[in-house]
């Protein structure tokens, strides 16, 4: 297949490109600088500029572009760029796909925060979106930005990605020094469900979505057995051979985390039903598997 990938320089994008090429697919990376070879194409999402012939001639377009989620949660500029960078790129590619004569499939990046706080309820892809937490509201608009492609008849998969636990990327990269120092702490009472996925399962699931033209709609990219925050805290502490005695009170998180407080304390017990029903098998099904793989 011919695959075009936006956001290919990021942690997940670089792993995805490598895996697609290993499987024999022809991958072109959209880059914001001058291209350095035939496998790159320059685009300017802020100005709406890109090679429309390239995108329209692809079999699959993957969009992982967007500003980092990690940042100053008290900054309005950070929150604005978090939102606009995702909606702008998604909308631009959706419009080009909608205008194409032979419409490529569109794998549109998104987040598991779409659902908002649902307590202990199990959430499949048909669950509703609740609340006005920052990432929840962003993911709603982010998903809607891909609608023009679906409305025009393209196969669209919305990749509702859970935090990817890997020592080379946030959030695990940020948490490891604290846990190794014996400062690991649960958040609030720790009862909230905390979705996550390993890098290898995320890559495999995304490749699976690209290669299976019967898949469309939202996809929960999350390990099947979602842990609570308390279970995650104890699993990570055990993995680094430390104890985790501490707890960060909810009122402290609300104040310190600003716009991200609701994300840290909200509960999302998502299940990857669409992927499971399509025949995809997760290699890391629970928190201990995810952490063990992420620490390698």
N, C-alpha and C positions, 0 to 999 in steps of 0.2 A: 504493500500500500504506500501511497504518498501521504505523508503526515506533516503538517505544519504545526509548530509548537511556539506559542508565545509564553514568555516567562521561563525560558529554558536555562537561564543562567542561575536560577535559584537552586536551593538544595533539592527539592523534589523534581524540578524540571530537568536538572542535569542527570539525575538518576533515571528519569523516564526516557530521555533521549538515548542514553546508553543502552537501555533494555530494548527499546524499539529497534535500534540498529542491530543489536545482537540477534533479533528475530527476523532480520532481513528486510525491514521496512526502510524506505527512503525518507529521511527526515530533513526538513528545512527549518532552521531556527530563525524566528523573528527577533532582530536585535535593534537597539536604539542608536547604534554607532554605525560607521561605515562597514559594510559587509567585507569579510576577509576571505571569502571563498564561495563556491557554488552551493554549499549547504547552509548559507546564511542569506537573509534578506532584510534590508533596513526598513524599519517602520517608525512612524512618529504618531503614536495614538493621541497625543495632545492636539496635533494639527490635523488628525484624520487621514494621514498619508500612509499608504502601504501598497504593495503589489497586489492588486485585486485579481489579476489573472492567476497569480500563484495560489492565492487562497481559494479562489473559485475552482481551480483545477485539482485541488487536493481531494483525497478520499476521506481524510479525517483532519479536523482542526482542533487543537487543544489549547485552551487559554488558562494559564496559571499566573498571569501577570497581576501585579498589585504591590503596593507599598508594604513594608514589613508590619506584621501585627504587633510585634514587640516595639514599644515606644513609650513616650510620656503620656500616661492616661489622663493627665490633667491638661493636656495641650489641645486646644481647639483646632490648631493647624494640623496636628497629627491625626485627629479624628476625621477632619475634612478630607485629608489626602487618602486616608484609609478607605473612605467611602468612594471618593471620586475616581481614584486610580483603578478600582475594580469595575465600577459601572462604566467608565469611559472605554476601557479596553474590551469589555464584554459586549457592549453595545455596538462598537465599531465593527468587530468581527461578525456579530450576528447580522448586521445590516449587509455586509459584503456577501455572507453566505446566502441570505435571503434573496439577493439580486442575482446570484449565480444561476446559470442555466441548468447545470447538473450539480445539485446542492451537496456539498460534503457533510459528513456527520460532524456534530459540534459537541465536544466534551468541554463543558463550561465549569471552571473551578468555582467552588463555593465552600461553605463551612457548615459543620454540624450544629453551630450556634443558631441556625435557622429556627429550630424548634422552640427555643426559650425554655424556661423552667417548667417541667412537667412532673416534678417529684419522682415517685418510683414507677410511674407508668411506663410500660415498654412502648417505644416509639418506632414504628415502621415508617416507610417513606410516605404513607398516606396521612400521617399525623399532622395536626395543625401547627401554626406558628403563633407563639404567645409572647406578650410583653413587649416592652420597648427598650430592652437592654441594647447597648451600642451595637454589638456584633449581630444580634438578632435582627435589628432594623436594617443594618447594612446588608445582611445576606438576603433579606426579602427583596430589596432593590436590585441587588446583584443578580438574583435569579430572574427577576422580571426583565432585566436588560437583555437576556438571551431569548426572550419570547418571540421577537420578530423572525428568528431563524426557524423556530418550531412552527409558528403560524404560516410560514411560507412552505412548509412541508419537509424541512430537514429533520433528520434524526438528531435529537438533542438529549444528551445525558448531563444532568446537573450533579457535579461531584461534591457532595456534602461531606467534606473532609474533616475528620476529627484530628486533634493535635497528634502529630507524628512524633513518637518517642524514639529519639536517636541521640546518642552522645555528641554528635556533630552539629546538632541543630536545636534551637529553642523548641519546647521549654526544658527538655532534659539537660541540655548544655548549661542552662542557668541554674538548675536545681542540684546538679551533681556536687558542686563544691560545698553547698550547704549541708547536704546529707552526709558527705564524707567527713565533714567537720562535726557531725553529731547534732546539727541544728535543723534537721528535718522536722517539719511540723504539719499537722493536718490543718485544713482551713475550716474555721467554724467548728461545728460538731462533727464534720467529716461524713455526714450521712448522704450528702449529695452525690449523685452518680456522675462520674468523670470519664467521658468517652475518650478513646485513644486508639491508635493503630501503629503497627510497626512500618518502617519504611519499605521493607520488602513486600509486605502485603498491600500497601498503598500502590506501589509501582505495578505489582502483578494485577491488582484489581483494575487499574486504569488501562493497562494493556488489554485486559480481558474485555473491557467496555469498548475499546477501539476496534477490537477484532470481531466482536459479536454484534452483527447488525440487527439482531432482534431486541437488543437492550435499548431502552430509551426512558426518559423521565428522570426523576431524582434517584440517586444512588447513595446510600449511607456507607461511607468508607470509614468503618469503625470495627474494632474487634468484636466478635459475637457476644462475649461475656464481659459486659462493661462493669468495671469496679466502682465502688464508692471511693470518695477521696481518702477516707480512712484506710481502706484496703490498699490503695495505691501507695499511700505514705508508708505503711508497714512493709509492703513488697519492695519498694525502692531502698528503704533502710536496711532490710535484710540482704538485698543484693550487694550492698556496699559494706556489709558487716558492721553496721552501726545500729543504735537504738534511736527511736524517734519518740521522745517524751513530750514534745511541745505541741501547743495548739495556738493558732492565731485567731483571736476572737473576731466574731463577725463585724463588730463595730470598728475594729482597727482596720480590717480589710476594706470596709466601705470607705473609710477616710483615706487610706493610703493608696488604694487601687483606683480611686476616682471612677471614671467611666467604665472600667473593667471589673469593678466590684461585683456587679450582678453576674458576670460571666464566671467568676471564680466560685461563687456561692450557689449559682443555679444548678439544677439537676437535670441531666439529659441522658436518659437510659435508652439510647438508640440501638436498633437491631438492623443488621445489613440484609434484610429480607430479600430485596430485589436481586442482590448478588448471589445469595444462597440459592434462590430459586432458579437462577440462570446456570447453576452448576459450578460456581466458583467455590474453591476450598481455601480457607484461611490457614496459613501455617502457624500463626500466632493468635490463638483463640482467646487467651485471657491475659490478665495483667502481668503475671509472672513470665509468660512466654514473651510478651511484648517488651518488657524491660530487659530480659536476658538477651534478646536479639538486639535491642537498642544499645546495649553496653559493649557489644563485640567490637 
